[in-house]
Amino acid sequence: TGLRVRTSVVIAVYKKALVLSSTERQTRTLGQITNLMSIDAQRLQDIPNYLHALWYSPLQIVLAIYFLWQQLGASSMGGVLVIMITIPFTKYIAQFMGKMQKGLMESKDKRVDLNSEVLANMKVIKFQAWEEAFLKRITALREAELDKLLEYLIGFTLSRMVWNFTPLLVAIATFAAYVWSGHDLDVATALTSLALFAILRFPLFMLPQVINSAVEGMVAIGRIQSFLMADEHSPVGPGSLEQNGIRMDYVSAAYDSKKPKVNG
């Protein structure tokens, strides 16, 4: 499914690039189109891999908490409280990651566009001895892209750290509530509860990956949608061209290969 989505996106972007209006061609750079068919299409391909985690992760969390209730009683609500506290942090982290992803893609577009421009006009650059000037521009854009990438990786690391620490914090809160409520924590109860916490760890580990993939996918969908909704040029059909603002009278025209040869 993911590969089909990626293939469809690449084909749609390619077909759209062939019919863009002259105004849109001035704003839609080659670097942006290249990133749409490579990076953004790859983001959408990765979404189906985590899509089912949207429903089985909450289900696993609910079942694990239910069995913890059967094992520890009301003390398991300490862990539930920790999970509820981390939910707002997830929202803010997702918004932050979306902004970072958008800024990173804009930096990639600028860098790829300049690289394509340099490769397409290499003869002129060599002839005018502009190598150093363009090298400085490409280096500056690359450094700006690396700064955005560093910010994105820091945000991604923080989100993973929060969610990896959450299962441990849930276990500590649950056991602390169990002991403070006057119960004796024996080996059987502790081992059974730790096994349930191990079950709880996987969905809590998968959930941030699903959220990050969903945020990246939404950014990619927004960029692709903006490109596909761009204006197209109006094709010139058969018949009179006066409605398109073109009129020629008494004109004889031919292709170069069809012109008559004159022997002097």
PyMOL commands that set and color helices and strands:
alter all, ss='L'
color gray80, all
select helices_A, chain A and resi 2-18+22-27+30-51+53-120+122-128+131-180+187-228+242-244+256-258
alter helices_A, ss='H'
color red, helices_A
deselect
rebuild
show_as cartoon
